[in-house]
Amino acid sequence: MTDWYRLFKGRWKCPKCGSQDIIINEHALTGAGFTRLMNWQSYEYVAVTCARCGYTEFYSKQVLGGEREAMKILDLLFGS
């Protein structure tokens, strides 16, 4: 299991207030049609929320991949 807090801490900065204090949550969402009818959670996201102002960004787990891939993507997004 990936430690998302460790991966985002120190890299993510709130674009609204500039704080780096974060709250991490994981969310699974259904799609439309049959997956919604069967309540299959087919889309998974990591939510990074600013602990100061509440601004939230969602990152697809499919795009982030495993820990190693996530580190590469986060470095591209936020710098190292």
Secondary structure, 3 states (H helix, E strand, C coil): CCCHHHHHCCCCCCCCCCCCCEEEEEEEECCCCHHHHCCCCCEEEEEEEECCCCCEEEEEHHHHCCHHHHHHHHHHHHCC
